[in-house]
Amino acid sequence: MQFRRFPNAPAGLLFASDPGCPTGIYYSSLADFAPSALPIALPLTAKPAFAYVPGSSSENNVQQQRTRPNFGPIGMIDSGFNSNYNSLQLSVEKRLSYGLSFLADYTWSRAFNDFSQSLNAGSYYQTNPFNRNFNYGPASSDLPDVIQFSGTWEIPHLGLGGAAEKILNGWALAPILTWQSGYPFSVMCGCDNSFSGDYVDRADFIGTNFNQAKLNPNRPHDQWVQEYFNTAVFAPNAIGTFGNSGKNNLRGPGMFDLALCAQTDVLNSDEDEFRRAAIRQAEGG
């Protein structure tokens, strides 16, 4: 939908939705899957699928507890993961007139999926291999708010002559600005208390309200860097569980980028460009 209130300044409003189903490479042991989830038929042992057995399971016998203990990690290409993306996009454009033009965009969006991307590019994991819903939450690429602005302003000529005319006239400024929310992240245990052998357990939240995990982003910078969120309300997950904290339920600092380009034709035939960019990380999402 496009509408226009002022000459040379159209605006647009767009709603976009994508119920995607991406293909990812998921690295795990085949013992983590129920038989119906496997793309090939494999002989099964008499043991049930891997599960924590009090008094028996430990980090020393994880492989023996698996349904298929003779198999190590195997890469799987699985097209069964689910995702969805919805956004509202607002765009305002000013076409060139009186030496000024610009394009401004704002996008509000949410992206959710039931898989997590590992630090190794192109691979994915499931914290709880028996329940994909356990891994449903904001996608690692979920950015609720994104603002982008770019434009050009031709600075009006001054009534000068000689060298001053060449030096001070003919300038144009072209700013490029981007502000966006921070990326979401999960609080991981860094342990294998589930004895799944994958070391992707989430931490347990031991507070009373999840807002307790969020600290004031306006604290002194050294405190902000030392402890971005309240680690005191998290603990290693209980033995035999995958953790009770949600997927990507905290969000990193937002980002603000500003680039400014100044252009002039000092030498007439050749254009000299001077670029200055200032980039800083906003302390808060």
N, C-alpha and C positions, 0 to 999 in steps of 0.2 A: 504494500500500500504506500503510495507516495502522495504528498500534499505540499502545497506551496502557499505561503503567507506573504512573502516579500519577493519582488523581482530578483532574478538571478540567485535565489537561495531556496532550492527545493529541499524537502526533508522526506525521509522514508522510514517506515515502521514495518518490521518483518518478524514473524514468528517461525522458528525452525525447530523441527523435531526429528530425531533419528533413533528408532528402536533397533540399534545395531546388534549384530551377533558376530564379533570378530573371531579370527583364527589366531591362536597363540601357541607358542611352544611351551609345554609344561613339563618341567623336569621333576621327577619323583620316582620312587620305587613302585613297581606295579603292585606290590603288596598293599599299597594304600588304597586301592580301588576295589569296589565291589565287582563281581564277575560281569554284571550287566553293563558296566561302564567301559569295559575293555574292548578295543577295536578288533582283537584277535582272540581265538580260543586257546586257553592254556590249561594244562592239567592242574587240578587243585589238590592240595593236601587235605587231610581230614580236619585240620585246624580251622577255626573260624577266622574271619578277618581280624587284622591286628586291633587289639584293644588293651587298655591298661588293666593289668591284673594285680590287685593289691598283694604285696608280699612276694610277688614273682617278677614283675616287670622292673627293669633297671636299664641304665645306659649301657651296661655291659652285655645285655642280651636282646637288644632291639631287633637285630636281624633275625634271631631265632624266633621271635614272637610274630614275625610276619607270616602271612598266608603262604607266600612263595619265597621261602628263605634262600633259595638257590639263585635268586635274581638280585642284581645290584641296581643302581639308578639307571633308568632307561628314559630317553627323551621321547615325549609323545607330542604329536601335532593333533590338537583337539579343537574342533570348530563348535563345541557345545557351550562355550562361555556366552554370557548375556551382558548386554550393556544398553543404556539409553541416554539420550542427550536432548535437552529442551532449552531453548533460548529465546529471548526477546531482544531484538536488535534495532537500535535507533540510529539513524544517520542524518546528518545535516551538512549540506554542501553550499558554499558560496562561490559562484562562478566569478571569473575574473572581471572586475570592474573597479575603476578608480585605483588600479594598482594592487588590489587586495583579492586574494582567493584563499579558501581553506576548506578542509574536509574534517568533520568531527564525527566519531562513532562511539556509541556506548553499547555494550553487550552485557546483559544479565543472563546467566545460564547455569545449569546444573547438569553434571555428568555422573552417572552411577554405573557400576559394573560389579560382577561377582568373581573377579580375579585380581591379583596383585602382581605388579611388575617387580622383578627382582633387580638387584644392582647390576646384574649382568644383562646388558641390552638384549632384547629379543626373547627373554625367558620369563615365565610366570610361575606363580606358586599358589597353593591353597593352604591356608593355615590348618583348616580342618578338612582333610580329604574325603570325609564321609558326608559332609553337609556343605554344599556350595552357598547356601543362604547365610552361613556363618561369615562368609567373606564378601557379602553384599554391602556396599556402602559407596561413598564418594570415590570417584576414579582418581588416580594419581595425577591426572591432567585437569582435574576439576578447578576452574577459576570462575567463581560466581560473578565477579565484576571486572570488566576490562574497559578502559577509556583510552582512545587513541585520537590524536589531533595532529594534523599537518597543514601547513599553509605557506603562502608566499606574500610578502609585502614589498612592493617597489617603493623605496623611500623617495618622496617628492624631490625634484631638482631644486637646487638653490640657485639664485641669480648670481652666479660667479663666472669668472673667466680665467684664462691662462691655466697655470698648473693647478690652482685650487679647483677649477672646474673638473679636471681629470681625476683629482684625488678624492674630492668630497661628493661628487655627483655620480649617478649611475649605480648606486648600491641597492641591493635587495636582500631581505632577510627571509630565511626559510626554516622555521622551527619544526621539529618533530618531537612529539610528546607521547609517552605511553605510561599509563598507571594500571596496575592490575593487582588483584588479591594474591595472597600467598598460596603456595601449593599445600595440599593437605598431607598429613603423615600419621602413621600409627605408632603407638608406643609398644615396642617389642620387648620381650623378656631377655633375649640374647641367650636363651637356655633351651633345653629340650625336656622340660618337665612332663610333656605329653608322651615322651618316649616314642615319638613317631620317626625319629631319626632325621628330621628335616631342619630342625633348629629355626623354625619360623613361628614359635609360640608368641602370642601377645601377652602383655603384662596384665595383671589384675588391678582393677581400680578399687581402692580401699577407702575412698572418701564417701561423703554422703550426698554431694551434689557435684556434677561434672564441671561446673563453673569453677570449682576449687582448683582445677588443673590449669586454669588460665591465669597468668600473672599480668600485672599492669605493664603494657608495652612502653609506658612513659617513664619507666625507672631509669636510673643512670645507666649509661651504655655498658659499663663494665659488668654491672649486675645482670643486665639483659643478655649479654653474651655468655656469662657464666651459667645462668639458669634461665633458659627461654620459657620453660613451663615448670609447673610445680611437681617435681619428681617425688616429693614426700607422699603424694596420694596414690602412688603406684608401687606395686610389689611384684616379685616373680609369681607367675601363675601357679596355682595349686597343683600338686602332683597328680598326674592322670587327666589333666584338663588342658585346654588350648588357650586359656585366658578369657577374662570376661569383658575386657575393654573393646570398644568397637573399632572397626576398620577406618583409618584416616579420619578420626574424630577430632584431631587438632590441626591447626593450620599455621604454616610458617609465615614469616614476615612478607608484607606486600612489597612490590617493586615499583620504583618511579624512575623513568629514564627521560632525559631531556637532551636533545641534540639541536644545536643552532648553527646554521650555515649562512655565511655572509658572502655575497658575490658582487663583483664589480668588473668593469671593462676598462681598467687603467690603461692598458696598451692598445685599446680600440679593437684590433684584429683578434687578439687572444684574450680570453677571459681568465682572470686570476681568481681563484676561489680560496677563501679562508674559512676553515671549519674549526669550531670549538664545540666540544661535547662535554657535558657535565652529567655524570651518572652517579646516583647515590641509591642506597638501599633504604627504603622507608622502614622505620622501626614499628612495625605493626601491620596486620593484614586488614 
